């Protein structure tokens, strides 16, 4: 653990710099910007197995928000099914 990192009351690693949580969200969003349709389940599978239930739930919530935002912005096509 670096000097800039600490753990919260749930034992999750908290950093003053971007956390693994933030990096996963940024990576997910970058994939959307690059024209891909990243999978939420695949991104969740990349999380640390030691992450708490609350932390994974928060990540899921953020990923769903990003996913919906980009799906709403994307032009509709016959090849892309509706949710």
C-alpha positions as CSV (number, residue, x, y, z in Angstrom):
1,X,0.0,0.0,0.0
2,X,1.4,3.4,-1.0
3,X,1.3,6.5,1.2
4,X,-1.6,7.8,-0.8
5,X,-3.8,4.7,-0.2
6,X,-5.8,3.7,2.8
7,X,-8.7,1.3,3.5
8,X,-12.2,2.3,4.4
9,X,-14.4,0.8,7.1
10,X,-15.4,-2.0,4.7
11,X,-11.8,-2.9,4.0
12,X,-11.9,-1.6,0.4
13,X,-8.8,0.1,-0.9
14,X,-9.3,3.8,-1.3
15,X,-6.7,5.9,-3.1
16,X,-6.3,9.7,-3.6
17,X,-5.4,8.9,-7.2
18,X,-7.9,7.1,-9.6
19,X,-8.8,3.8,-8.1
20,X,-9.3,0.4,-9.8
21,X,-13.0,1.2,-9.6
22,X,-12.5,4.4,-11.5
23,X,-10.2,2.8,-14.0
24,X,-12.7,0.1,-14.8
25,X,-15.4,2.7,-15.4
26,X,-13.1,4.8,-17.6
27,X,-12.1,1.7,-19.6
28,X,-15.7,0.7,-20.1
29,X,-16.6,4.2,-21.2
30,X,-13.6,4.4,-23.5
31,X,-14.7,1.2,-25.2
32,X,-18.1,2.9,-25.9
33,X,-16.3,6.0,-27.3
34,X,-14.3,3.7,-29.6
35,X,-17.5,2.3,-31.1
36,X,-17.5,-1.0,-29.2
37,X,-20.3,-2.3,-27.1
38,X,-18.6,-3.5,-23.9
39,X,-20.3,-6.1,-21.8
40,X,-21.1,-5.2,-18.2
41,X,-20.7,-8.8,-17.1
42,X,-17.2,-9.0,-18.6
43,X,-16.2,-5.8,-16.8
44,X,-17.5,-7.0,-13.5
45,X,-15.5,-10.2,-14.0
46,X,-12.4,-8.1,-14.1
47,X,-12.9,-6.8,-10.5
48,X,-10.8,-8.0,-7.6
49,X,-12.4,-11.1,-6.0
50,X,-11.8,-9.4,-2.6
51,X,-14.0,-6.5,-3.5
52,X,-16.9,-6.2,-1.1
53,X,-20.5,-6.7,-2.2
54,X,-21.2,-3.0,-1.7
55,X,-18.3,-2.0,-3.9
56,X,-19.3,-4.4,-6.7
57,X,-22.9,-3.2,-6.4
58,X,-21.7,0.4,-6.8
59,X,-19.6,-0.5,-9.8
60,X,-22.6,-2.3,-11.4
61,X,-24.7,0.8,-10.9
62,X,-22.1,3.0,-12.5
63,X,-21.6,0.6,-15.4
64,X,-25.4,0.5,-16.1
65,X,-25.5,4.3,-16.1
66,X,-22.7,4.6,-18.6
67,X,-24.1,1.7,-20.7
68,X,-27.6,3.4,-20.9
69,X,-26.1,6.8,-21.7
70,X,-24.2,5.5,-24.6
71,X,-27.1,3.2,-25.8
72,X,-29.4,6.2,-25.8
73,X,-26.9,8.3,-27.8
74,X,-26.2,5.6,-30.4
75,X,-28.1,5.7,-33.6
76,X,-30.6,2.9,-34.0
77,X,-29.7,0.2,-36.6
78,X,-31.5,-2.9,-37.7
79,X,-28.4,-4.9,-36.7
80,X,-28.5,-3.7,-33.1
81,X,-31.4,-5.2,-31.1
82,X,-33.4,-3.3,-28.6
83,X,-32.7,-4.0,-24.9
